[in-house]
Amino acid sequence: MALTIPDQFSAIRSHIEKKYKADETFRDIYNDYLTYLDANRFWSNNSTDVAPARRREYAELVNELEKELIQMLKKGADEAT
């Protein structure tokens, strides 16, 4: 199975793939990120009354996990130098 890499991370695909294979914590957070990203897309295309609140909720979760993943990747890069 190929690892899903969202467009915003395509430039650092190889770093993500390496970190994903080597770091269980990163892998868990990344999997959560993909789940929340899918949920955000779902609610973005939904027109029910609860959709706006769900969109905001999942957008916030996606944003928080993106920041955490980037920090983990930067820390890994810093440790490698």
Residue, then its C-alpha position, 0 to 999 in steps of 0.5 A: m500500500a502506498l502512503t497517501i501524501p496530501d498536495q501540501f506535503s508533496a515537496i517533502r514526500s521522501h522525508i515523510e515516507k522515511k519518518y513514517k517507516a521509522d517512527e511509530t509516534f509520527r505514524d500514529i499522528y500522520n494516520d490521525y491527520l489523514t483521517y481528520l483530513d478526510a473528515n474535513r473534506f466530507w464536511s466541506n461537501n456537506s450541506t446539513d445544519v451541523a456541517p459548518a461546525r464540523r468543518r471548523e472542528y476538523a479544519e482546526l484538528v487538521n491544522e494542529l496536526e499539520k503543525e505537529l508533523i512539521q515540527m517532528l520532521k524539522k526536529g528529525a532533520d535537525e538531529a540528522t545534521 
